């Protein structure tokens, strides 16, 4: 019976996850639909940034089933803000539940998981995922049936008696405490005072610890909160120093700032360039790192340790010193990838190929490979397994957390790269801004109007576009990053 209830609850949870995923997709689709319809003050084909603050359009040109929908600026901002909040709540919950459902066993069902399922049902209800809410409420009663043997009707009948029994137990406990105190001698009272003193000290210590952690968290979170808040303000709100606003209602969150940055300031193009460079350079780095680390960890050849020591010594040389030689290599005197009008499409090669390897990552992964027992390698060789086959079937799966960490860290490095992409895109007569990465665009894009006014809200919106993706990736994969770093070790 218990096994059947467990399998039933797991099946219900899988169906619920499908509706959770559909809800997340719906939030994204509606957000993109509304964001695409955001209007900007136009003068012909150009946007009038000066009028961005006072522009108050009426949105009534929606297609299809939304053709009768009429929204003003505040309503449009509110709906987009609510969709983003729903996504921020629903996506992590979906991600966590998928992981839990894969590893959930019959022993994981307890009162905590039951209460957690009911709380998630309430969250589904608040985010308008009514089907998911209903399925989770039903699953909550399945858990109750599993734990207590109650049907839904019996459960509701047992609530009031359970409350009364709880109160009676508390009263009885108080009476027992009073009776115990009457018969206790002086020695037992002193022990009790000592226990109370220790409890008070530990409570105060715990309270101070959490207060300190909360203070540090606020110091870290407040600048990020201020950045996001400023990115959705108007110019006057963002530049007000006499009366800065630390809170805005959702109808005043101006998401049109992001549309201006992505379209008029071309940050959509710069993000695409950055993703291309990050993915291709990371793919190349993983290949060279895995092959090199395996060679230095397992393959015996003359001069291996000497060559590895020389490579390690190059880590002490600042990376800026390689810029001159790399630049000569990719310029007209070398491969001719930059400074050559015929090689316009080769700018990406110049930004990617010089950085498809990393000595620090090779050292990092080699230390992980050295921890894998030598007996596995010898047994594989006896069975006729080649080095490459052993690498792909044994070494890479075992070291996958470290490889995953290297992947994420390399993407971070490519996303934040500035000096080399800036040099590459500033050479020749070709419009190098078409090949800017997002860090270059953030530094070199002109956010100043003809009147000399700096559009701080647009500048901060662009900064948010640079920062938020990195935070999302880190919070999603922080467990794997920390696990990979911990597994690297220092053996060898």
matplotlib code that plots the C-alpha trace (Angstrom):
import matplotlib.pyplot as plt

x = [0.0, 2.8, 4.7, 1.6, 1.0, 4.6, 4.5, 1.2, 2.7, 5.7, 3.5, 1.5, 4.6, 5.9, 2.6, 2.8, 6.3, 5.0, 2.4, 5.1, 7.3, 4.3, 3.7, 7.3, 7.2, 3.9, 5.5, 8.5, 6.2, 3.9, 6.9, 8.5, 5.2, 4.6, 8.2, 8.2, 5.2, 6.7, 6.6, 9.4, 9.2, 10.1, 11.1, 11.0, 13.4, 15.3, 14.3, 14.0, 15.7, 14.9, 11.2, 11.6, 10.6, 7.4, 6.3, 3.0, 1.6, -1.6, -1.2, -4.1, -2.5, -2.2, -3.0, -5.2, -7.1, -5.6, -6.9, -9.5, -6.9, -6.1, -3.3, -1.7, 2.0, 1.5, -0.6, 1.9, 4.8, 2.8, 2.0, 5.6, 6.8, 4.4, 5.5, 9.1, 8.3, 6.3, 9.3, 11.8, 9.6, 8.5, 11.8, 14.0, 11.1, 10.8, 14.6, 14.8, 11.8, 13.1, 16.4, 14.4, 12.1, 14.9, 16.4, 13.3, 12.8, 10.1, 12.1, 12.1, 8.3, 7.8, 5.9, 8.4, 8.0, 4.2, 4.2, 6.6, 4.3, 1.3, 3.4, 4.3, 0.7, 0.0, 2.8, 1.4, -2.0, -0.4, 1.4, -1.8, -0.7, -4.1, -3.6, -0.2, -1.8, -4.6, -2.3, 0.0, -2.9, -4.0, -0.5, -0.4, -3.4, -1.6, 1.3, -1.0, -2.6, 0.9, 2.0, -1.1, -3.5, -6.1, -8.4, -9.1, -12.4, -10.7, -7.9, -10.2, -12.1, -8.8, -7.7, -9.8, -9.2, -5.5, -5.4, -7.3, -4.9, -2.0, -3.3, -4.0, -0.4, 0.9, -1.1, -0.1, 3.5, 3.3, 1.8, 4.6, 7.1, 5.5, 5.4, 9.0, 10.2, 8.5, 10.4, 13.8, 16.5, 19.0, 21.6, 19.1, 18.1, 21.7, 22.0, 18.9, 20.2, 23.5, 21.6, 19.6, 22.7, 24.4, 21.2, 21.0, 24.7, 24.3, 21.1, 22.8, 25.8, 23.6, 21.6, 24.8, 26.1, 23.0, 22.8, 26.3, 25.5, 22.4, 24.4, 27.0, 24.2, 22.6, 26.0, 26.3, 22.6, 21.8, 24.2, 22.7, 19.2, 20.0, 21.4, 18.3, 16.0, 17.9, 17.7, 13.9, 13.7, 13.2, 16.1, 14.9, 14.4, 17.8, 19.7, 17.9, 20.5, 18.4, 15.6, 16.6, 13.8, 14.5, 11.2, 9.0, 5.6, 5.6, 3.6, 6.6, 9.1, 10.1, 11.0, 11.3, 14.8, 15.9, 14.3, 16.2, 19.4, 18.9, 17.7, 18.9, 22.1, 22.7, 23.3, 21.3, 24.0, 26.8, 25.2, 25.1, 28.8, 29.7, 27.8, 29.4, 32.9, 32.2, 30.8, 33.4, 36.4, 35.1, 34.6, 38.2, 39.5, 37.8, 39.3, 42.8, 42.6, 41.3, 43.8, 46.8, 45.8, 45.5, 48.8, 50.6, 48.8, 48.8, 51.0, 54.7, 57.1, 60.5, 60.6, 57.1, 57.8, 60.2, 57.7, 55.0, 57.2, 58.0, 54.2, 53.6, 56.3, 54.4, 51.6, 53.8, 54.0, 51.2, 48.8, 49.2, 52.7, 51.2, 49.1, 51.9, 52.9, 49.2, 48.5, 51.3, 50.2, 46.6, 47.4, 48.5, 52.0, 50.6, 47.4, 45.8, 42.6, 42.5, 43.3, 42.3, 39.0, 38.8, 39.0, 36.1, 34.4, 37.6, 37.5, 35.8, 38.8, 41.2, 39.2, 38.7, 41.8, 44.5, 42.6, 41.4, 43.9, 44.7, 47.7, 45.9, 43.0, 45.4, 47.1, 43.6, 42.4, 45.7, 45.5, 42.1, 43.2, 46.1, 43.6, 42.1, 43.7, 46.5, 45.0, 42.1, 44.4, 46.5, 43.4, 42.0, 45.3, 45.4, 41.9, 43.1, 41.6, 43.3, 44.4, 41.7, 39.0, 40.1, 40.0, 36.5, 34.9, 36.7, 38.6, 36.1, 33.0, 34.9, 36.3, 33.1, 32.5, 35.9, 35.4, 32.0, 33.7, 36.3, 33.5, 31.6, 34.7, 35.9, 32.5, 32.7, 36.2, 35.0, 32.0, 34.1, 37.0, 37.8, 41.4, 42.0, 38.5, 39.0, 42.3, 41.0, 37.9, 39.8, 42.1, 41.5, 38.9, 36.1, 33.4, 34.7, 31.7, 29.8, 32.1, 32.2, 31.7, 29.3, 32.1, 33.5, 30.0, 29.4, 32.6, 32.4, 28.7, 27.7, 24.9, 25.3, 22.6, 23.4, 22.5, 25.3, 22.9, 24.1, 21.3, 22.2, 19.1, 20.1, 23.7, 22.6, 20.2, 23.1, 25.2, 22.3, 22.3, 26.0, 25.7, 22.4, 23.2, 26.4, 24.5, 21.9, 24.5, 26.3, 23.3, 22.1, 25.4, 27.1, 26.9, 28.8, 31.3, 32.2, 32.2, 34.6, 37.0, 36.9, 37.8, 40.8, 43.1, 46.8, 48.0, 51.0]
y = [0.0, 2.5, 1.7, 2.3, 5.6, 6.6, 5.7, 7.6, 10.7, 10.5, 10.2, 13.2, 15.2, 14.5, 15.7, 18.8, 19.5, 19.5, 22.2, 24.1, 24.1, 25.2, 28.0, 29.2, 29.0, 31.0, 33.7, 34.0, 34.1, 36.8, 38.8, 38.7, 39.6, 42.6, 43.7, 43.6, 46.0, 48.6, 51.9, 54.5, 58.2, 58.2, 60.9, 59.1, 56.2, 57.5, 57.5, 60.8, 60.0, 63.4, 62.6, 59.1, 60.4, 62.2, 59.7, 58.2, 55.9, 54.0, 50.3, 49.2, 47.5, 44.0, 41.2, 38.2, 37.4, 40.5, 42.9, 44.4, 45.0, 48.6, 49.5, 52.6, 53.0, 52.1, 49.0, 47.8, 48.2, 46.4, 43.4, 43.0, 43.4, 40.8, 38.3, 38.8, 38.3, 35.1, 33.8, 34.6, 32.6, 29.7, 28.9, 28.1, 26.1, 24.1, 23.6, 22.4, 20.1, 18.4, 17.6, 16.4, 14.2, 12.4, 11.3, 11.1, 7.8, 6.4, 7.4, 11.1, 11.5, 13.0, 15.8, 18.4, 17.3, 17.3, 20.9, 21.9, 20.5, 22.4, 25.7, 25.2, 24.7, 28.1, 29.6, 28.1, 29.6, 33.1, 32.8, 31.8, 28.2, 26.8, 23.3, 23.0, 24.2, 21.7, 18.8, 19.7, 20.0, 16.5, 15.3, 16.7, 14.5, 11.5, 12.2, 12.5, 9.2, 7.7, 9.1, 9.0, 6.8, 9.6, 10.3, 14.0, 13.8, 12.1, 14.6, 17.6, 15.9, 15.3, 18.9, 20.2, 17.1, 17.4, 21.1, 20.2, 17.3, 19.6, 22.1, 19.4, 18.1, 21.6, 22.0, 18.6, 19.4, 22.7, 20.8, 18.3, 21.1, 22.7, 19.4, 18.6, 22.0, 21.4, 18.2, 19.3, 19.9, 22.7, 20.8, 20.1, 23.8, 24.9, 22.5, 24.0, 27.5, 26.5, 25.0, 28.1, 30.3, 28.1, 28.2, 32.0, 32.4, 30.1, 31.9, 35.3, 34.0, 32.5, 35.8, 37.9, 35.5, 35.8, 39.5, 39.8, 37.6, 39.6, 42.8, 41.4, 40.2, 43.6, 45.2, 42.9, 43.0, 46.7, 47.8, 45.2, 46.2, 49.8, 49.0, 47.1, 49.8, 52.6, 50.7, 51.0, 54.6, 57.7, 60.1, 62.5, 59.7, 58.2, 61.5, 62.9, 63.2, 65.3, 62.9, 59.4, 56.9, 53.5, 51.9, 52.1, 50.6, 48.2, 50.5, 52.9, 50.3, 51.6, 48.5, 50.6, 51.5, 48.0, 48.1, 51.3, 49.7, 46.5, 48.1, 51.7, 51.1, 47.8, 45.8, 42.9, 42.6, 42.9, 40.2, 37.9, 38.6, 37.8, 34.5, 33.4, 34.2, 32.7, 29.4, 28.9, 29.8, 27.7, 24.7, 25.1, 25.5, 22.3, 20.3, 21.5, 21.3, 17.8, 16.4, 18.3, 17.4, 13.7, 13.7, 15.3, 13.0, 9.6, 9.3, 8.6, 10.4, 11.9, 15.5, 15.4, 16.9, 19.4, 20.6, 20.8, 22.8, 25.3, 25.7, 26.3, 29.0, 30.8, 31.3, 33.9, 36.0, 38.7, 38.0, 41.6, 40.7, 38.3, 40.9, 42.2, 38.8, 37.7, 41.0, 40.5, 36.9, 37.9, 41.2, 41.8, 40.5, 37.2, 35.5, 38.8, 38.4, 42.1, 45.3, 43.6, 44.7, 41.3, 39.6, 41.3, 38.1, 36.9, 39.3, 36.5, 34.2, 36.9, 37.1, 33.4, 31.4, 33.0, 32.1, 28.5, 27.2, 28.0, 26.7, 27.3, 25.1, 22.4, 22.4, 22.4, 19.4, 17.5, 17.6, 16.0, 13.3, 12.5, 11.5, 8.8, 5.4, 4.2, 0.7, 1.7, 2.8, -0.3, -2.5, -0.7, -1.1, -4.8, -5.1, -3.5, 0.0, 2.8, 6.0, 8.1, 5.5, 5.4, 9.2, 9.5, 6.6, 6.7, 9.9, 12.5, 11.0, 10.9, 14.4, 15.9, 18.2, 19.8, 20.1, 21.7, 24.2, 25.0, 25.6, 28.0, 29.9, 30.2, 31.6, 34.1, 35.1, 35.5, 37.5, 39.9, 40.2, 43.8, 44.5, 42.0, 42.5, 46.3, 46.2, 43.8, 45.9, 49.2, 48.2, 49.0, 50.9, 48.4, 49.4, 47.5, 48.4, 45.7, 43.2, 44.7, 42.4, 43.5, 44.7, 47.0, 48.2, 49.1, 51.2, 52.8, 53.3, 57.0, 57.5, 61.3, 63.4, 66.4, 68.6, 67.0, 65.1, 61.7, 59.1, 57.3, 55.1, 53.7, 53.2, 51.3, 49.2, 48.2, 47.4, 45.2, 43.3, 42.5, 41.5, 39.6, 36.7, 35.9, 35.9, 33.6, 31.1, 31.2, 30.6, 27.8, 26.0, 27.1, 23.6, 22.1, 24.9, 24.4, 20.6, 20.9, 23.2, 20.9, 17.9, 19.4, 18.6, 19.1, 15.6, 15.2]
z = [0.0, 0.9, -2.2, -4.3, -2.7, -3.2, -6.9, -7.2, -5.6, -7.9, -11.0, -9.8, -9.2, -12.8, -14.2, -12.0, -13.3, -16.9, -16.0, -14.1, -17.2, -19.3, -16.9, -17.1, -20.9, -20.8, -18.6, -21.0, -24.1, -22.7, -21.5, -24.9, -26.6, -24.4, -24.4, -28.2, -28.2, -25.9, -27.7, -27.8, -28.8, -32.5, -35.0, -38.3, -37.8, -34.8, -31.1, -29.2, -25.9, -24.5, -24.7, -23.1, -19.6, -20.6, -23.3, -22.2, -25.0, -25.2, -26.2, -28.3, -31.4, -30.0, -32.6, -32.4, -29.2, -27.5, -30.2, -27.8, -25.0, -24.2, -21.8, -20.6, -19.7, -16.0, -16.8, -19.3, -16.9, -14.2, -16.3, -17.5, -13.9, -12.6, -15.3, -14.4, -10.7, -11.6, -13.6, -10.8, -8.4, -10.7, -12.6, -9.5, -8.0, -11.2, -11.4, -7.8, -8.0, -11.2, -9.3, -6.2, -8.2, -9.8, -6.5, -4.3, -2.5, -0.3, 2.8, 1.8, 2.4, 5.8, 7.4, 6.1, 2.5, 2.9, 4.2, 1.5, -1.2, 0.3, 0.4, -3.3, -4.1, -2.6, -4.6, -7.8, -6.9, -6.4, -9.8, -11.6, -12.2, -11.1, -12.5, -10.7, -7.5, -7.7, -8.4, -5.5, -3.1, -4.3, -3.8, -0.3, 0.6, -0.9, 1.4, 4.4, 3.4, 3.2, 6.6, 8.7, 6.8, 6.7, 3.8, 3.1, 5.1, 8.0, 7.9, 8.2, 11.0, 12.9, 12.9, 15.8, 18.1, 17.3, 18.4, 21.6, 22.3, 21.7, 24.2, 26.8, 26.4, 27.0, 30.1, 31.4, 30.7, 32.6, 35.6, 35.5, 35.4, 38.5, 40.4, 39.5, 40.7, 44.1, 44.7, 43.3, 45.8, 45.8, 43.7, 40.9, 40.9, 40.5, 37.5, 36.0, 36.4, 34.8, 31.8, 31.5, 31.5, 28.9, 26.8, 27.0, 26.1, 23.1, 22.0, 22.2, 20.3, 17.6, 17.4, 17.0, 14.4, 12.3, 12.8, 11.4, 8.5, 7.7, 7.9, 5.4, 3.1, 3.1, 2.3, -0.7, -1.8, -1.5, -4.3, -6.6, -5.6, -6.3, -9.7, -10.8, -9.3, -11.1, -14.4, -14.5, -13.3, -15.5, -16.0, -13.3, -10.8, -11.5, -11.3, -8.2, -5.4, -3.0, -2.7, -4.0, -4.2, -2.6, -3.7, -6.8, -7.4, -10.3, -12.5, -12.5, -13.6, -17.0, -19.0, -22.1, -20.9, -21.6, -25.1, -25.9, -24.7, -26.7, -29.9, -30.2, -28.3, -30.1, -26.9, -28.4, -31.1, -28.5, -26.3, -29.4, -30.2, -26.6, -26.6, -29.8, -28.5, -25.1, -26.4, -29.1, -27.0, -24.1, -26.5, -27.7, -24.2, -22.9, -25.8, -25.3, -21.5, -21.4, -23.9, -22.3, -18.7, -19.6, -21.4, -18.4, -15.9, -17.5, -20.6, -19.9, -22.3, -22.1, -20.8, -19.5, -16.1, -17.6, -20.2, -17.6, -15.3, -18.1, -18.7, -15.0, -15.0, -17.8, -15.3, -13.5, -16.6, -16.7, -19.5, -20.8, -22.0, -24.5, -26.2, -28.5, -29.8, -30.2, -32.0, -34.4, -35.0, -36.0, -37.8, -41.4, -40.7, -39.5, -40.4, -41.6, -39.6, -38.6, -40.4, -43.7, -45.3, -47.0, -43.6, -41.9, -40.9, -39.4, -36.4, -34.3, -35.1, -33.8, -30.6, -30.1, -31.2, -29.1, -26.0, -26.7, -24.1, -20.5, -18.5, -15.2, -16.3, -17.5, -14.1, -12.4, -14.4, -14.2, -10.4, -10.6, -13.1, -10.8, -8.0, -10.2, -9.2, -11.5, -11.2, -13.4, -16.1, -16.0, -16.0, -19.0, -20.9, -20.1, -21.6, -24.8, -24.2, -26.0, -24.3, -26.0, -25.2, -21.6, -21.4, -22.8, -20.9, -17.6, -16.9, -18.3, -16.5, -13.2, -13.6, -15.0, -12.0, -12.5, -16.3, -15.7, -13.3, -15.9, -18.5, -16.3, -15.2, -18.9, -19.9, -17.1, -18.3, -21.9, -20.8, -18.8, -21.4, -22.3, -23.3, -26.1, -27.8, -27.5, -29.3, -32.0, -32.8, -32.9, -35.8, -39.5, -41.4, -40.7, -38.2, -35.3, -33.1, -35.0, -33.3, -29.8, -26.9, -24.1, -21.8, -24.6, -25.4, -21.8, -21.7, -25.2, -25.9, -25.8, -23.2, -23.5, -25.3, -27.4, -24.5, -22.5, -20.2, -19.3, -19.3, -16.1, -16.2, -19.6, -18.6, -15.5, -17.5, -19.8, -16.7, -15.4, -18.7, -18.2, -14.5, -14.2, -16.7, -14.7, -11.4, -12.9, -14.1, -10.8, -8.6, -10.9, -11.0, -7.8, -6.3, -9.3, -9.3, -5.6, -6.1, -9.0, -7.1, -4.1, -6.2, -7.9, -4.9, -4.9, -5.6, -7.9]

ax = plt.figure().add_subplot(projection="3d")
ax.plot(x, y, z, "-o")
ax.set_aspect("equal")
plt.show()
